Amino acid sequence: MFTYQVNKACIIRAITFCSLMVLCLSIRSQDFGNRKAKYIRDTSPFSKAIDFHNKAKSAIGKGRTDEAITNYLATIEEYNSIYNSAKDAGNYELAINALIEKADIEKIIYPMDTAFKSLDQASVLLRNEIPIENFLWFKTYLSYGQVAHVGSDFYRATDYLDSAQILYQKSESYDSSKYRDLLEYKFYGYLYSNKSIDTVQKYIDIRFEWESEEQKKDPNPQRLIYLLEDYPDIYTQKGEYEIALAYAISNYKFFNQNRSKIKNKDRYAEVYFDLALALFNKDQFLKSLQIVEEYLHSNESRINQRSYLTMISLAGLIHEEIGDHERALSYFQEFLNVKVSSFDEQSQRNHKIARATAYLNVGINLYRLEKRELALENYRKSLDEMKGIVEFPSTALINCYRYIGDFYVQEGQWEDALISYDSALRNTELKYTDPILEFPKTDSISRFSLESLTLLKKKSSAILNNGGQNQQKSLESVIEYVDKTDEKIRANREDLYKSDGKLFLSQFFKDMYETGIEACFKLYHLTGENKYARIAFEYAQRSKANLFLEQEKDYKEFTSSDIPLGLKEEYYKSSARLENLKVQLYNALDNSVTGDSVLRLSDQIIYLETQTESLRDSISENFELNGSEKLETFIAPDIKDRSILVEYFYGQKNVFVFGLNNEGDIFFDKTSNDQLLEESLEGFLEIVSTPPDYKRFETDLTDYRKYAYNLYKRLLEPTLKKMSGSVNELIIVPDEFLTRVPFEAFLQDNNEGKTYWDFDYLIKSFNIRYLISSNRKESERSSIKKESKILGMGFSESLNTKSGSSSLSSLPGTEREIQFLDASFDGDYYLGVEGSKERFLSDAKDYDIIHLAVHGKADSSNRFQSSLIFNGKDSVLNTNQLYLANIRAQLAVLSACESGKGQIESGEGTFSIARGFAIVGVPNIVMSLWEVNDRTTSSQMVEFYNNFLNNGLHLNSSLRQMKLDYIKEGDSYLSHPYYWASFIHLGQNIEFEESFLKRNLGLAIFLMASASVLIIMIFWYKKRKGIQ
């Protein structure tokens, strides 16, 4: 369980791509009490060997290495003698038992091959002399798995242990202690061999259920804490760091409650290590350091040298993360200075690997201290030492080559970087032997670990920058690397991580897509072929909003299934409650890591997480989820006539721009992501999102003109010039920081206009709407029917007599909004306490249009905590609670402060409350990018609805006309973009479908007139006939 190596990348990102293996054993299947005999091992023939073994263990405890070796050799010789005698006498069971025991000793002092040879001898006897129902078959394969595990050959170990599990079922006997060994070794075998994390978790759950039953018969806190310590590891692997932290804190509590009964000092160290690591993963570096130092200053730390070394390595990593590289170096140097007297060969080997890793960490910190030559010297020393320990290929060599490659990248030595990354790749599980520019050939996509994918990403960048004699061939190779790596990521995405992990993947691999787009850009200009522009556009699509698309897909599957509404609500409420508890835990850490409130929250999180997972599993087992197809890799955008889609890829070095029209034309350009662009974006956003100040009005006006025109020139003008024609709509797909920017306020002409009132804004020429992703099918409905009802809710402090949010300011303008809507359009409208969060969650599903004139709050630190604030006590609606509303609306107007603002994540954009509405299927959202004046908002909303619902304008045109009218009716001060540019339209364009008569008034008048004439003619004809 405990390892010396505390390399951050290895600890935090250890999951890889393997298929989910079917568990062939349930926890109850071991209970053979009524149908199998307990296996009884006769140890009397081995008494002399056991005596030698005990003497060897005693000598180890006293540090007498030579005496221990002598006794171990004597033990092996005694088992060998028993084997020969038993075989000659035809006692094959005794002979096999002797070989198993002999292999168990050999794996301690000899290379693994020696132990395997003994087991191979046992295997021959089994096949020739022993029926398969005999318990010795299970024991032999369990021993095979244990030997392979000790030798770190985890793939081989899990194969043997899978066989042992089948043989255990067939056996005529049972042994609970051996069964426990099997479950434990299978768990660690699956964990270390990068099997599916879901499989690993199922095995720990099996072990826990089994151990719980055993605890009822024989309470043993030491054995239970040993098992519980694996839960933080599992949730760390899944990227669910809050759950990992909750388990680590809970284990700390359990350990201290049972400290007198837990004698093993490793358990003490492991509890502290897990807690420190969980805090480290949550970026609570100082709290993590506090736990590490508490352990290092304890008496136990000096007793267990191995644990002490592990902790000082973690202390070094913490100081590295907080930027104290000198202190980090002192810890790693202390590690290297400690002399370890380890007896068995495997422990010596592990410590040598740990030393080599320490040299690597020394190199990393020296480089950050700009001691480049010394850094490279330590990198190479690490590699040389590692080569002396392991044979090629070995995963132990990967990080040595990788960090040397990173060093060469920083130095601009791309050829050396390429060779280093290629060498690292050849030591992975891929068994890569192909030429350097070729992608690894393998039939098994499930064997691509995250580590391998990372190296493929880095290698593709090195190929791009290295060039080569044949530039086109090298660039084509880059595209192959990016394409196939992307394919592996998507094929194994579910096995990599859960929700948090998917976000990590979006962030971590974005620079790979930038590499692919850059290669396409060079090929596009080298060959003039449009196919490279289209490949690059697909990369831009794939890089963006993957988590959003998967959350949207999951929501659609869940809500469109036949799961009872009550069960859906129970699941979503449980999930929302769990998220809130995680936030509370994070906030409580500020006071004390192990305080009573933290301990209580940890227990609640563990309980609720178990309940939520159980509920989800039950739903999956009993109900069929609809539409469980995989996400489509590429969806061609639906672009109407006279429209242009402009998609951005916000890279580290460049911002790439793609322009597409409905005729299939594509424009591909880039602008440098330099200091000038950054200054323009930040300055522009600062001015438009801040109320104008008379003191700096002229200065801001000058800066605004500069920033707004520069952004237009660099981000839009080249595309508009290329895509010439009668264009009247721009569909913007922004990326990262650009998701915060209102393009409407860009200036097309730097010389036209002198004030905010007469500037040549982009909105004067185009309708503008936004998409989270262009890789998304539009809603089939393009209109809202006249008979559709509106749900309107407004925050009103004057009517909010039972408010739990009295600290919030009143929004007088919202009453005017709601009252106007109530007077003009059929719907249900609520102000004050009637407009509660509870009512919204219960009623929202019945409306096509939702209008919320309430407070909004963006959370820039927690992506799921941006919120809307209603009336009443339980008033805060977070993003993750929208699932409870079962919304079916075609339009949501979020007339609230900051409804489109939130935490920006690489590869995903802004996590805002508006994003939440999009996830739950609302195709059109009007949202605000910054806090706005409620009176101004109110008047604008009234005009917007008048345009949309009364004047027959499309949704986007209604919003645009509202802004143009506001600018026209304003002055040099009130026409400031702060007042009108905040609200933007996210989604597709729709219209308000009027009644047939109103839409066809001319036809109706003609038909009525015709009918009148016809009636008169008939009447005249009958009258004349009567006269005749």
N, C-alpha and C positions, 0 to 999 in steps of 0.2 A: 504493500500500500504506500509505503513511504519511499520517496526517491530523492536522490541528491539533486537531480537536475530540476531547476526551478525556472527554466527558460520560459519567458512569458508567452511566446508564441505557441510553445508546445503544451503549456498548461491550459491556456484559454481556448485554443483552436484545435482540439485533438480529434474532431469528428471527421470521418471520411465517408466515401460513397460505397456502401455495400448493401446488397438486397436484404430486406427484412426476412430473416429465417423463421420458419414456423416452429413454435415451441411444441415439442412432442411429449412434454411431460407436464402435467398439472401438479399442484402442490399436494393434492390428496393421493396421488398415485404412489407415493412412497409408503403409505400406511398398509403394510402387508401382514399386520398382526394375525389376521384370521386365515390367511392362505399361504404364507411362506414362513419358513423357519429362520430364526435369527442366525446369521453367520457367526460361528465360533472359531476363533483362530487359536490353534494349539501352539503356544510359544515355548513349550518345554524343550523341543529340539534346538532352540535358538538361545538358550540361557547363557551359554559362554559368549556368543556373539553380542548379546544384549549387554553383558557385563563390560566387554571391551568398548562398546558404543558409549555406555554411561561414563566410563573413565575418560574417553575422548572429550565428551561434553564438559566434564568437570575440569579437564585441563584447559579447555578454551576459556572457561569462566575465570581461571586463574592466570590467564595470559601465557601458558606454557605451550607454545606452538609445537615444538619438536615432540613433546610428550603426546600431544593430541594427534599428530600425524602418525606416530607409531601405533597408537591404539586404533585409529581409523583403518590403517593398513591391516592390522590384526583382525579387525571386524570383517573386512572384505575377504580375507583369507579364510576365516572361519565359515562364512556363508558359502564360499567357493567349495570348501571341503564338504559341507552338508549337501550341496547340489550334486557333486560327483557321486557321493555315497548313495544318495536317494535315487539318482538316475540309474545307477548300476543295480540297485535293488528293485527297480520297477515302481518305486513310490513317486510317481510323476507329480502329484499334487505338492508334496513336500519339496521336490526339486524346483518347481515353479515358484513356490513361496520364497525359497532361498534366493532365487535369481531376482525376484522383485525387491526383496530387502537389500540385496547386494547393490542393485541399481540405485536404490535410495541413498546409499552411502557414497557411491561413486560420483553421483552428481554434485557432491559437496567438494571433493578434492581433485577430480579429474575433469577434462573436457567432456562435453555432453555426449560425444560419440561413444565414449567408453560405456556409459550407462545404457545408451541405446543398444549396444551390442549384447549386453546381458538380457535386455528385454526381448531382443530378437530371438535369443536362444529360448526364452520362455514361450514366445509366440510359436516357434516350431513345435515344441512339446504340446502346446494347447491344440494346435491343428491336428496333430497326429494321435494324441492320446486322450484328450479331455472333451467331453460333450459340451456343446455351447451353452447349456443351461447351468453349467457349473459357475459358481461365483468368481472363480479365478480368472475367467475371461474378462469380467468387469474390472477386477483389480489390476490386471495387466494393462489394459487400455487406459485406466485412470492413471497408472504410473507413467505410461508413455506421455500422456498429456501434461503431467506434473514436471517431467524432465524437460519437455519442449518449452514449457512455460518458464522454468528457471533459466533456460538458455535464451530467453527472449524471442523464441520462434513462435509467436502467438498465433499465426495462421495455422501452422502445423498443430499447435496445441489444441485449438478449437476443433479441428478435424478429429483428433484422437478422443477428445472429451465428448463430442457428439456420438461417436461410436460407443463410448463407455456408457452413455445414457441409454442407448438402445439395448445394450447388453445387460444393463441393470434390470430393465423391464423383463427380459427373458430369463433372468436368473431364478433359481429355485430358492435362494436365500436373500436376506436383506441385512443391512448394517447401517444404522442411522448416522453414525459418525462419518463413515465413508461417503454416505449420501450428502452430508453437509460439505465435505471436502469437494465433492463433484460440483455442487451448486456454486461454491465459492470460486473454484478455479474456472468454471465456465463463465461466470460473471466477469472476472478479470481478463480472461482470454478474449471474450467478446469486446470488452472495453479497450484493451490494448491493441487488438487486431483491427480496430476501426470498423467494427460491425455497426449495423444500424443502431442509433442511440435508443430507438424505441425498443429494440430487442434487448439491449443492455438494461434498460429500465425495467422491463418485464422480469428479467432474471433477478434483479435486486428485490423487486416486489415479491417474487416467489421465495427468495431467501428469507425475506422479512416475515412473511406469513408462516413459513416453516419454523423459523426461529421463535416466533411468538408462541407457537404450539409447544415447542420444547421448553420455553421459559415457564410455562404453566406447570410443567413437571419438575423442572429444575431451574429455579431463578438464578440467573448468572449475568449481572450487569456488565461484566467485562466482555463477555461474548456478544452481548447486545450492542454495546457502544462500538465494538469493532465493526459490526454490520452497519450501524447508523452513520458511521463516518463516511460511508460511500455515497450517501445521498447528496451532500454538497458537491462532490465530484461530478455526479450525473447531471445535476442542473447547471453546473458550470459548463459542462460539455454542450448542453442544449442552448446556452446563451441566456438562460433565465436566471440572471444573477440575483434578483430579489429573493427568489425561492431558495437558491443556494445559500444565501445569507441567512434566511430564516432557519434553515436546517442547521447551519453552523452554529447559530446562537442557541438553538434548542439543544444541540449536542453539548454545548458548553454548560448549559443549565443541568442537563442529565448527568454529565460527568461530575460536576461539583456536588450534586445531590447524593451520588453514590461513590464518592472519592475513596472512602475507606475500604470499599469492596473491590476496587479496581487496582490491582497491583502492578500491572504491566505499564512501565513508564512510556512505552511507545504511544499508548492511548492518550496520555496527557499531552505529549508533543503533537499528536495528530489533531486533537481538538483545537489547540491553539493555532496550528498551521492552517487548518480549514477556515477558521474564523478570520485570520489575518488575510488569507488569500481571497475570501469572499468580499471583504472590505476593499481590498486592492482592486478587484474587478469592478466594484462600484465607484472607483476613483476616489475612495475615502482613504487617501494615502496616509495622512497623519494618524487617523484612527487605526489603520492597519499597522503602522509603525509602533504605535502604542502597545498593541497586542504582542508584536514580535519582541519588543524590549522587555515587556512583562515576563515573557517566557525566558529570554536570555539571561535575565537577572534572577531567575528562580534556581533553587538547588537542583531540581530535576534536569536542567539543561546540561549540567556538567557530568551528570551520570550517563546520559545517552549521547555519545559523541556524534553519531550519525544524524540524530535529530538536531543537534546543535548546529552542525554544518549546513543542514537544510535551511534552518532559520536565518543564519547569517547570509545565505545566498538570497533569500527573500528580502532581507533588509537591504541588501545591495540593489536589488531591483526596484524597491520602493524609492530609495534615494535617487536612483537613475531617473525614475518617472517624475520626481519633483524637481529635477534639474540640479541636484547636489552631486555632481559627478565625482568630485574629490572624495566625498564621504562614501559614495558607492564603491569607488576603487579600494578604499581602505577595507571594506567588508570582503570584497572578492580576494584581496591580497591576504587577508587573515585566513580565508578558506584555503588558499594555496600554501600557506605556511604551516597549517596543522598537519602533523604526521599521524597517519592512521595505521594502527597495527591490526590488520584484518586477516583472519585465518584462511577462510575458504576462498577458492579461486574466483567464484562468482562475485563475492563482495569486493575483492581486490579489483576485479575488472570494472565493476560499477563505479568504484571510487576513482579509478583512472579516467573513466569517461566523464565523471563529474569535474575532475581537475581540468580536463581539456575544455569543457564547457565554461569553466571559470575563466580560463585564458581568453575565450571568446568574449565574455562579458567585460573583461578588462579592456579588450580592444575596442569594444563599442563605446565605453566611457572615455577612453583616451581620444578617440576620434572626435567626440563631442567637445573635448577640451582643446581641439585643433592640434593635437599631437599626432599627426597623420602617420609619420614613419613608425612611431612606436605602436600605433594602432595596428598597422599592417603586420608588423613584426609579431604581435600577439595573435592576430588572426592566423598567421602561418604556423605559429607554434602550436596553436590549438589543432590545426589540421594535421600537422606532423605527428603530434601525440595520439590523435584519434586514429590515424592510419596504422600506428604501431599496436593498437589495441584490437581493432576490428578488421575484418576482411572485406574487400570490395565485392559486391555492392553492400552498403550498410546504411540504414537510416541515420546512424550516429554521425555520418559524414555530411549529411544534408546541410545543416546550419553552418558548418565551417565554410563550405563552398558558397553558400548563399550570402553570408555576410562579407566574404571577400568580394563577391560580385557587386554587392551594394557599395562597397568601398570604391571599386573601380567606376561605378556609375557616378558617384559624387565627384570623382576626379576627372570624369569625361573620357575615360579609357574604355570605350565601348567594346572593342574586340576582346579585351581581357575579361570584361564583364560577361560577354556572351559565353566565353569558354567556361567561366566559373558557374554560371547558371546551368549550362548544359551538363557540367560535371555533377552538380547537385541533383539534377533531374535523373541522371543515370543511377543514382543511389536510392531512388524512391521505389515504391511497390510496382511501378510500371515496367521495370526490367527493360529500360529503354536502350536499344543498341543501334538505332537508325542513324543515318547521316545527320549532321548538325542542323540543317535547315528543314528536315522533315519532321512532321508531327509524329509522336510515338504511336506505333501501331499496336492495337490491343483489341481483343474481342469483348472485353469486359469493361463496360462503362462504370460498373459499380466499384471498381478498384481505384478510381481517381480520388485520392484524398484531397482535403483542402490544401494541404502542404504542396502536393503536386500541382494543383491548379494555380496556386500562388507562383510557383516556379515557372509554369507555362506563361503566365501573365508577364513576369519579369523578363523571361527569355524573348517573348515577342517584342517587347520594348527595346531590348538589346539588339535584336535583328534589325529593327527599324532604324535605329541610330547608328548602327555599324555600317550600314550601306552594303558594301561589297562590290566586286567587279561588275556583276550583272545586277544593276539596280532594280529592274523590273522583276526579276526572279526573286530577289530578296523581299521586295514589297508584296509580291504574291504570296510568299511564304508567311509573311506577317498576317495577311488576311486569313490564310488557312489556320494559323495558330489561334487567332481570335475567334473564327467561326467554330472550330471544333472545341475549344475551351468553353465557349458559350453553350454549345450543345451539351457538354458534360455537366455544366452548372445547372442547366434547366432540367436535364434528365434526372438529376439526383438532388434537386432542391429540397424535397420533403425530407430526405435523409440527412441533410446537412444540419438544419436548425429549425426551430419553431419560429414564431413571429419575430422575436428580436433578432434571431440569426439571419432571417431573410433580409431584414434591414441592414444588418452587417454586410451581407453579400452585395446588396445594392451599393453600399458605400465603398466596400473593399475592391470591387472589380470595375468601378467606374473608369479608373485610369486605363484599364485594358481596352475598353471601348474607345477611349481617346486615342490610344495607340492605333486601333483599327481604322478610325476615322482619318487620322493623320496619314496613314499609309494609303488610304483611298484618295485623299486629297492630292497626294503626290502622283499617284497613278492617273488620276483624272486629268491633271495638267500635263503629265508625260505622254499620255496616249490620246487624250481628247474624247475618251469613251464615257458616255453617260452612265454605263452600268456601274461604274465605281462610285458615282454620286448616289445612286440608288442603294448600293450596299452600305455606304456611309450613313444614309438616312435610316436604314433599318437598324444600324448600330445605335444611332441616336434614340430611336424608338425603344429598343431593347434595354437601354441603359436607364430608362426613365419610368418611375412610378410602378415598379414591379410589385412592391408590397401593396400599394393601393389596388392594383388590378387583382391580386390574389385575395385581398380582403373583400373586395366587391364580389368576386366570384363565389367565395365561401358564403357570404351573406345571401346571395341569390339562391344558392343550393339549399341553404338551411331554411330560408323563408318560403321557398316554393315547394317544399316537400310536404308530406302529410303528417308531419309532427304536430301533435296537439298544441294549440296556442299557449296553454298554461305551461306546458313543458318547455317550450321555447323561451317564454318569459322567465321561468325558473333558471334556465341555463344562463341567459344574458344577465339577469340580476346577480347571479352567483359570480359571473365573470367580472361584472362592474364592481361588485363588492371586493373582490380579490385585488383588482387594480387599485382601488382606494386604500386598501390596507397596505399595499406595497408603498404607496406614497407616504402614508402615515409612518411606516417603519423608517423610511429614508429620512423623514423630518425628525423623528425621535432620536436618531443617531447623534444629533447635535449635542444632546445632553449626556448620554452615556451609552456605550456600546452594549453593556451587559446590565443596564438598569431594569427595574421591574416592568416598566411600560414596554421596553424593547422586547423583553422575554415574553410578555403576554401577547404582543403583536405577532411575534414569530410563531408562537403556538397556534394563533388564530389563522395565520397565513397557511401554515402546513395543513391544518384541518380543512380549510376552505379549498385549498388547491387540490387536495385529495378528493373532496366532494365534487368539485367542478369536473375534474378528469373522469371520475366515475360516472357522472351524469352524461358527459360527452360520449364515453364509451358505450353507455347504455343506449343512447340515442342512435349511435352508429350501428349497433347490433340489431336494434328492433325496428328501425325505420330506414327506408331507402332515400338517400339524398338525391335530389334531381339535378341533372345537368353537371355531372361530375367529370366532364371532359377537361382535358388539360387546356391551359391558356394557349391561345394561338400565338405563334411566334411573330407573325406579321399580319396586320390588317391595313389594307389600303385606305387612306383617309377619304371620307365622303366630302368632296369639295364641289360646291355649286358654281354655276356660271357667274362670272364677275367677282369671284372670291379668290383669295390667295391664302394658302396656309403657310405660315412662317414658323418653323421649328428651330429651337436653339439647343445647342449642347455646350454647357458651361464647363470647359475643361480647365486644367491647371495652367496650361500655357496659352491656350487659344479658346476663343468662343467661336464655334462653328455655326453657320447659318444656312438653313435649307429653305428654299421657296418652291412651292408646288401649286399648280393650277388644275382646273378640271380637264384640261386637254392632255394631261400627262407630262407637261414640261417640268423640268426640275432645274433649280439654280443652287449652286453649292459654293459657299464662300467662307472665309474665316477672318477674324480680326484678333489681334494680339490681346491677351488678357493681361495688360500691362498696368502700370501705376496710373496712367491717365484715365483708362477706362474705369478702374476701381474708384478713382477720385470723382469721376463724373457720376457714377452710379450712387455712391454714398452721398455726395453733395446734392444731387437731384432729389433723392428720397428724403433727405433731411429737410430740404426747403418745402417740398410739396406736402409733407406730413406734419408740418408745424404751422400753427396759426401765424399769420404775418405780424411782424413787429415793426412799429413805426420807426424805432431807433435804428434798425438795420435794413429798412425797407429798400433803399436804393442799392445797397451792397448786395442784398439777396436777389434783387431784380437782375443785376448785372451777372451774378453767378448763375442764376437760373437760365438766363439766355444762353450762356456758354455751355452749361452742362446739358440742357435739353436738346440743343442743336448738335452737340458732339455725339450724343447717344443716337440721335436720328441718323447722322452721317455714317456712323460705324455699324449700327445694328440693323438698320432698315433700308436706307437709301439705295445701296447696291442691288438689293433684291427687287425693290420697286422699279428701278430703272430697267432691270433685265426683264421683269415680268410686266412689260408695258401693255396697255390696253385699257378698256373702260372698267377698271376695278373699283368696286364700291365697298367691299368688305375685307377686313384682315382677320384671319383666325390665328391667334398667337398661341404657341405652345412653349411657354417659358421654362427655364431650368434654374434650379437653385436660387441664387439671389434675385434673378430676374422675375421670380414669382411674386416678389414684393413691389414690383415696379408698374405704375400705370402708363402704358405706352401712349394712351390718349393725349398725355400732356407733353409729349415730345414736340419740338419745334421743327417745321419743315424748312423754314427760311429764317436765317439769322438776322436779316436786315428788315424784315417786315414787322411793323408794329413797334410801339415804344413802351407799352404798358401791358399788364396781364390781361387787360380788356381786349386789346386788338392784336395779340400775338397770333401767328399762323400755326395754331395747334394741329396736331395730326388728326384729331377728332373732327376737325372742320372738313376733312376730305374723305374720311372712311368711317363706316361702322366697324367697331372693334369688339371682338369677344375672345375668350380664352378657353383653353382645354388643359386638363391635368395631363392627359396623354392622348396622342393621336392614334395609338394602338388600341382602340376601343370602339366597339360598335355603338352607333347612335340609337336612341330610342326610336321605336317605330312610329310613335305618335308625334306629329309635327304641329299639333294645335291643341288648344284647350277649349272644350265645348262651353257654350254660353250658359248651359244649366249647371256647370260646375260651381261648387260652393267654395267659399274662402273661409279659412280659419285665421282670424286676426287676434293677436294678443299684444297688449301694451303694458309696460311697466309704469305704474302711477303711484308715487309715494303718498299722495293725498288720499287715495282710496285704499291704500295698503295697510289697513288697520292691524293686521296680524302678521305683518312682515317680519321675517327674520333677517332681512337685509336692509335694515333701516340706516345703516351707515352709508348706503349708496345714495347719490344725489337723485332728486326727482327728474323726470324727463317730461316736462310740460308739453313739448311738441308732439309727443307720441299720442296724447289724447286726441289731438287734431287729426293725426293720421288715421287712427282707428275710427273716429267719428265720421270722417269723410268716407272711408270704405263702407262703414255701416249704412250710411245714407245713400250710397251709390250702387252697391253691389250686394247681391244675395250672399249671405254667409252668417257665420257666428263670430261675435266679437266680444272680447273680454278685457276689462281693465282692472287694475288693482288686484285684490286678493283672488278674484275669480280667474284671473289669468295666471294660474299656477303651473308649476312644472308637472304636477300630477295630472292635471287636466290635459296638458299638452300630450303627455305620454299615452293617455287613454283615448284621446279623440283624434289625434293627428292622422290616423290611418283613413279617416272618412273624407278627406278633402283633397282637391286637386291643386289648390293654391294655399300656401302657408305663408303668413306674414307675421314676423316677430319683431316688434318694436320694443326691444328690451335692452338691458345692459349686456355687453359682451366683454370678455376678458381673454387676452392672448397669454399663453404661458410659454415663455421662451426657453424654459429648461426641461419641461416634461411634455413630450409630444402628444400625450393623450389627455392633458388637463386643460386645454383651451376650452372655454365654457361660455354658455349663455346663462344669464341670471334672471329668473322669473320673479314673480311676487310670491309671498308666503314664506314659511319657515324653511322647508326643504326646497330651496329655490335654485340651486346650482345644477345645471345640466352639462356634464362633461361630454367630450366627443364620444367616449366609449359607451355612453348610455343611450345613444340614439338608436341602437339596435332594438331597444325595448319598445319603440314607438310603432314599428311595423308600417313605416311611412310609404304611401303610394302616390304622393304628390308629383305633379309635373313641374312645379315651380315653387321654390322657397326663396322668399325675400327676407334677408337677414338685416333688417334695419337696426343694426346694433354696432356699437363701437368694436372695431378690431375683429369682426367675424371672419375676415380672410387672413388674419395675421396669426403667427405661431412660430414654433421652432422649425428652422430650416435644416433639412437633412440632405446630405449629398446623395444624388440618385433618386430622391423622392420629392423634393420641393418642400413646401410649407405644410406642417401639420396643424391645420386650423379647424375651427368648428365647421367651416364650410366644407372642408374635405370630408368630414364625418357625414354630412348630408349627401355628398356625392357617393360615398361608399354604400350607403343604404338605398341607393337607386334614384335619387332625385336628379333628373337630367339637366335642369336649369336652376342656377343659383345666382342671385344678386347679392353681393357681399361687399363689405368695406375693408379697405387695406390699412386704415388707421382710425384713431379716435376722432369723431366728427361732432360738430355742434348739433344738438338735437333739434333745435328750431329750424336750422337750415335743412337738415335731413328731412324733417317733417314736410316742409314745403316742396322739396324735391320729390319725395315719395308720392305726394298727392298728384303732382304733374306727371310723374312716370305712369301711375295707374290710369290717369285720364287719357294719356296717349295710347296706352296698351288696351284698356278695356272699353274706352268710348270712341277713340279716334281711329281704331282699326290698324294701328301701326304694329309691326312685328316687335317682339320683345326687345331685341337689341336696338332697333331703330327708336323705340320708345325711350330707352335709357339715353341714347345719344342725343335725341331731340331735347330731352330734359336738360342735359348738360349745356347744349348750345344755347338754349333759351336763357339758362341761368347766367351764362357768360355775357350774352347780349344785354340782359336787363341789369347787369351789375355795373361796377365802375372799376377804376384802376386798382382799388383795394379789394372789393368783394369778388372780383373775378379771379382772384388768386386760386390756383389749382387745389389748395387745401380744402376749399369749400365745395368743389364740384368733381374732383378726379378720384375721390376715395372709392366710390361705388363702381364695381365692374361686373360684367356678366360672365359667368363661368358655365359653359355648356353649349348646347346646340340652340339654334334659333327657332322660335315657335310663334304662332299667332293666336289671338283670341277668336275662336270660331263663333261668329254671330249666327242668329237664326237665318233660315233660308230666305225669308222675306226681306230681311234687312240687307243681306248680302246681294240680293237680286231685286232691288227696289224697282228699277226700271221695268224689268220683266213683269213684276207683280202689277205695276200700274197698267202696263199694256194689256195683261190678261184680264184685269178688272174692267178696263174700258171696253175690251172686245166682248166680254160677257154682257155688259150693259147694252151695247149696240144690238147684240144677238137677241136679248130679251125684248127690247123695243121692237125689233123687226118681227119677232114672233107674235107679239101682242098686236101690232098693226095688221099682220097677215090675217090673224083670227078675226079681228074686228071687221076687216073688209069682207071676209068670207061670210060673216054673219049678215052684213048688209045685203050682200048679193042673195 
